[in-house]
Amino acid sequence: MHFTESREDVAVGVVDASLFWEREQLNNNDEEGRDEIFVYVGGEHVVPRGFRRVRIDKSVKIIPARAFQYRRSLIYVEFHNSIERMKWGAFEGCVSLKRVKLLGVKVIEWEAFDGCSGLTDVEGNKLETIERHAFASCTSLRNITMPSVKTIGEWAFDRCHQLIELDLPADLDTVGQGAFDDCPSLRRITMPSKDNMISANVFDGCTNLTTLNLVGGIHKVIASLHMESWRNEMREEINRSIKISPTLMNGERQQECSNGSDPPSVSSSITNRNIKHC
């Protein structure tokens, strides 16, 4: 591997593919960390394991599979607007990576960030598809912004232990099996109400989930939701077309919202929750 340095203290690596195994052996011994910025130019170009900071060259439109896999020293990656896709395992096991701003990325393939245990914040304003296990075992993940997402694959956020709140957009179409399994810190979810949108066991292990906001022509706030009731009753409620009409619950008449006024609170003895419709 050869390096040239610019005046900005930027290292650019040129990799000969025929030296792959020799290069990997050298990389395995280079985990102490280097502070200069490494410019990644795609193709057969591989980031040495010791670099902490990486800049993606403007010529790169797709991050190849396993391009940064197990770069444990990596703490920062500078993306650009023209990157549209991340292939499978692209950043798998980058345990020191803290925050990612995916400016133009629309598709994250399976296991792309799997095992990035230090990752705390993800911003993906153009994300449309998140494939299976994409962020699984990101145990420090607290915040993720994905206002354009349409598909969340199986186990995509499995074992994201620090995820507290989740806002899913109205255009979301599919949430795969176990997508948010074992997220014990998750307390509040906002998501659309659509037929057959969620699969089995999506929120299993979310033991502190207390508030669900269903949006889609109607807005429902469910507080103090017991997990025993969640698995069956709430799946049915999410997966059906919700039409509100006056009904009786525990002898009290449920009233429809009108004129923007605050809706009444109705207590159900079945789920011990407060429900507001508006």
C-alpha positions as CSV (number, residue, x, y, z in Angstrom):
1,M,0.0,0.0,0.0
2,H,1.3,3.5,-0.9
3,F,0.2,6.8,0.6
4,T,0.6,10.4,-0.5
5,E,0.0,13.3,1.7
6,S,-1.5,16.7,0.7
7,R,-1.0,20.0,2.3
8,E,-4.2,19.4,4.3
9,D,-2.7,16.4,5.9
10,V,-5.0,14.0,4.0
11,A,-3.8,10.5,3.3
12,V,-5.0,8.9,0.0
13,G,-4.3,5.1,-0.3
14,V,-3.8,3.3,-3.5
15,V,-4.4,-0.4,-3.2
16,D,-3.2,-3.1,-5.5
17,A,-5.8,-5.9,-5.3
18,S,-3.2,-8.6,-5.8
19,L,-1.7,-7.6,-2.5
20,F,-5.0,-8.1,-0.6
21,W,-3.9,-10.7,1.9
22,E,-0.6,-9.0,2.6
23,R,-2.5,-5.7,3.1
24,E,-5.0,-7.3,5.5
25,Q,-2.2,-8.8,7.6
26,L,-0.6,-5.4,7.9
27,N,-3.9,-3.8,8.8
28,N,-4.5,-6.3,11.6
29,N,-1.4,-4.9,13.3
30,D,-2.4,-1.2,12.9
31,E,-5.1,-0.6,15.5
32,E,-3.5,2.2,17.5
33,G,-5.2,4.9,15.5
34,R,-4.0,7.6,13.1
35,D,-5.4,11.2,13.2
36,E,-5.0,12.3,9.6
37,I,-8.0,12.0,7.3
38,F,-8.1,9.1,4.9
39,V,-9.9,9.8,1.6
40,Y,-11.8,6.7,0.4
41,V,-12.2,6.6,-3.4
42,G,-14.2,3.4,-3.8
43,G,-13.6,0.3,-5.9
44,E,-10.8,-1.9,-4.5
45,H,-9.7,0.9,-2.2
46,V,-9.7,-0.3,1.4
47,V,-9.4,1.8,4.5
48,P,-6.5,0.7,6.8
49,R,-7.8,-0.3,10.2
50,G,-5.8,2.3,12.1
51,F,-7.5,5.4,10.7
52,R,-9.9,7.3,12.9
53,R,-11.4,9.7,10.3
54,V,-12.5,9.1,6.7
55,R,-13.8,11.3,4.0
56,I,-15.8,9.7,1.1
57,D,-14.6,11.0,-2.2
58,K,-17.2,12.8,-4.4
59,S,-16.8,10.2,-7.1
60,V,-18.2,7.4,-4.8
61,K,-22.0,6.8,-5.3
62,I,-22.2,3.4,-3.6
63,I,-20.4,2.2,-0.6
64,P,-19.3,-1.4,-1.5
65,A,-20.0,-4.4,0.7
66,R,-17.7,-4.7,3.7
67,A,-15.7,-1.6,2.7
68,F,-15.2,-0.5,6.3
69,Q,-16.0,-3.7,8.1
70,Y,-14.4,-4.1,11.5
71,R,-12.5,-0.8,11.4
72,R,-12.6,-0.5,15.1
73,S,-10.6,2.7,15.4
74,L,-13.0,4.6,13.0
75,I,-14.9,7.4,14.9
76,Y,-15.9,9.7,12.0
77,V,-17.0,9.4,8.4
78,E,-17.7,12.4,6.2
79,F,-20.4,11.5,3.6
80,H,-21.7,13.6,0.7
81,N,-25.1,14.0,-1.0
82,S,-24.3,11.8,-4.0
83,I,-24.0,8.5,-2.0
84,E,-27.3,6.7,-2.6
85,R,-26.7,3.2,-1.4
86,M,-24.7,1.2,1.2
87,K,-24.0,-2.4,0.5
88,W,-24.2,-5.2,3.0
89,G,-21.9,-5.1,5.9
90,A,-20.3,-1.8,4.8
91,F,-19.7,-0.6,8.4
92,E,-20.3,-3.7,10.3
93,G,-18.5,-3.9,13.6
94,C,-17.2,-0.3,13.6
95,V,-17.5,-0.1,17.4
96,S,-16.0,3.4,17.8
97,L,-18.2,5.1,15.2
98,K,-20.3,7.7,17.1
99,R,-22.5,9.6,14.6
100,V,-23.4,9.3,10.9
101,K,-25.1,11.8,8.7
102,L,-26.3,10.0,5.6
103,L,-27.0,13.0,3.4
104,G,-28.2,11.3,0.2
105,V,-28.5,7.6,1.1
106,K,-31.7,6.0,0.1
107,V,-30.9,2.3,0.7
108,I,-29.1,0.6,3.5
109,E,-28.5,-3.1,2.9
110,W,-28.4,-5.9,5.4
111,E,-26.0,-5.7,8.3
112,A,-24.5,-2.4,7.1
113,F,-24.1,-1.0,10.6
114,D,-24.6,-4.3,12.5
115,G,-22.6,-4.3,15.8
116,C,-21.7,-0.6,15.8
117,S,-22.0,-0.6,19.5
118,G,-20.7,3.0,20.0
119,L,-23.1,4.6,17.5
120,T,-25.5,7.1,19.2
121,D,-27.0,9.2,16.4
122,V,-28.1,8.5,12.8
123,E,-29.5,11.1,10.5
124,G,-31.0,9.8,7.3
125,N,-33.4,12.3,5.8
126,K,-33.6,10.5,2.4
127,L,-33.6,7.0,3.7
128,E,-36.3,4.9,2.0
129,T,-35.2,1.3,2.6
130,I,-33.5,-0.2,5.7
131,E,-32.8,-3.9,5.2
132,R,-32.6,-6.7,7.8
133,H,-30.2,-6.3,10.7
134,A,-29.0,-3.0,9.3
135,F,-28.6,-1.5,12.8
136,A,-28.9,-4.6,14.9
137,S,-26.8,-4.6,18.1
138,C,-26.2,-0.8,17.9
139,T,-26.6,-0.9,21.7
140,S,-25.8,2.8,22.2
141,L,-28.2,4.2,19.5
142,R,-30.4,6.9,21.0
143,N,-31.6,8.9,18.1
144,I,-32.5,8.1,14.5
145,T,-34.1,10.5,12.0
146,M,-35.7,8.8,9.0
147,P,-38.7,11.0,7.8
148,S,-38.8,9.3,4.3
149,V,-38.4,5.6,5.2
150,K,-40.9,3.3,3.5
151,T,-39.5,-0.2,4.4
152,I,-37.9,-1.4,7.6
153,G,-36.6,-4.9,7.3
154,E,-36.6,-7.8,9.8
155,W,-34.6,-7.3,13.0
156,A,-33.4,-3.9,11.6
157,F,-33.1,-2.3,15.0
158,D,-32.9,-5.5,17.1
159,R,-31.1,-5.0,20.5
160,C,-30.9,-1.2,20.2
161,H,-30.9,-1.0,24.0
162,Q,-30.7,2.8,24.4
163,L,-33.4,3.8,21.8
164,I,-36.0,5.9,23.7
165,E,-38.3,7.4,21.2
166,L,-39.2,6.6,17.6
167,D,-40.9,8.7,15.0
168,L,-42.0,6.8,11.9
169,P,-43.4,8.7,8.9
170,A,-46.8,8.5,7.4
171,D,-45.4,7.0,4.1
172,L,-44.1,3.9,6.0
173,D,-45.4,0.8,4.3
174,T,-43.7,-2.2,5.9
175,V,-42.1,-3.1,9.2
176,G,-40.5,-6.5,9.2
177,Q,-40.6,-9.2,11.9
178,G,-38.7,-8.3,15.1
179,A,-37.7,-4.9,13.7
180,F,-37.5,-3.3,17.1
181,D,-37.1,-6.5,19.2
182,D,-35.4,-6.1,22.5
183,C,-35.3,-2.3,22.8
184,P,-36.0,-2.1,26.5
185,S,-35.6,1.7,26.8
186,L,-38.1,2.4,24.1
187,R,-41.0,4.4,25.6
188,R,-42.8,6.3,22.9
189,I,-43.6,5.5,19.2
190,T,-45.3,7.6,16.5
191,M,-46.3,5.5,13.5
192,P,-48.9,5.4,10.8
193,S,-52.0,3.3,11.1
194,K,-52.2,1.1,8.0
195,D,-53.6,-2.4,7.2
196,N,-51.0,-5.2,7.4
197,M,-48.1,-2.8,7.9
198,I,-46.4,-4.6,10.7
199,S,-45.2,-8.2,11.0
200,A,-44.9,-10.5,14.0
201,N,-43.0,-9.7,17.2
202,V,-42.1,-6.2,16.0
203,F,-41.9,-4.8,19.6
204,D,-41.1,-7.9,21.6
205,G,-38.9,-7.1,24.5
206,C,-39.9,-3.4,24.6
207,T,-40.7,-3.7,28.2
208,N,-41.0,0.1,28.9
209,L,-43.1,1.0,26.0
210,T,-46.0,3.1,27.3
211,T,-47.1,5.5,24.6
212,L,-48.1,4.8,21.0
213,N,-49.2,7.6,18.6
214,L,-51.1,6.2,15.6
215,V,-51.3,8.7,12.7
216,G,-53.2,8.2,9.5
217,G,-56.4,10.3,9.3
218,I,-56.8,9.6,13.0
219,H,-54.5,10.2,15.9
220,K,-54.6,8.0,19.0
221,V,-52.5,8.3,22.1
222,I,-52.3,5.1,24.2
223,A,-50.7,5.7,27.6
224,S,-49.8,3.2,30.4
225,L,-49.9,0.4,27.8
226,H,-49.3,-3.0,29.4
227,M,-47.0,-5.2,27.4
228,E,-49.3,-8.2,28.1
229,S,-52.0,-6.5,26.0
230,W,-49.6,-5.2,23.4
231,R,-48.8,-8.3,21.5
232,N,-52.3,-9.3,20.5
233,E,-54.7,-6.4,21.0
234,M,-52.5,-3.6,19.7
235,R,-51.3,-5.5,16.6
236,E,-55.0,-5.9,15.7
237,E,-55.6,-2.2,16.3
238,I,-52.7,-1.1,14.2
239,N,-53.5,-3.5,11.4
240,R,-57.1,-2.6,10.8
241,S,-58.8,0.5,9.4
242,I,-59.7,2.6,12.4
243,K,-63.1,4.1,12.2
244,I,-64.2,6.0,15.3
245,S,-67.9,6.1,16.3
246,P,-69.5,6.7,19.7
247,T,-69.3,3.5,21.8
248,L,-69.6,2.6,25.4
249,M,-66.5,1.6,27.4
250,N,-66.9,0.8,31.2
251,G,-70.2,2.6,31.1
252,E,-68.9,5.9,29.8
253,R,-69.7,7.2,26.4
254,Q,-66.7,7.7,24.1
255,Q,-67.0,11.1,22.3
256,E,-65.6,12.1,19.0
257,C,-63.3,15.1,18.8
258,S,-64.7,18.2,17.2
259,N,-63.7,21.8,16.6
260,G,-60.1,21.0,17.6
261,S,-61.0,20.6,21.3
262,D,-59.1,18.2,23.6
263,P,-60.7,14.8,23.4
264,P,-62.0,13.0,26.5
265,S,-60.0,10.4,28.3
266,V,-61.5,6.9,28.5
267,S,-60.3,4.1,30.7
268,S,-60.5,0.5,29.6
269,S,-60.5,-2.2,32.3
270,I,-59.2,-4.7,29.7
271,T,-55.9,-2.9,29.1
272,N,-55.8,-0.3,31.9
273,R,-54.9,2.5,29.5
274,N,-56.1,6.0,28.6
275,I,-57.1,6.5,25.0
276,K,-57.6,9.8,23.2
277,H,-59.0,10.1,19.7
278,C,-58.8,13.1,17.5
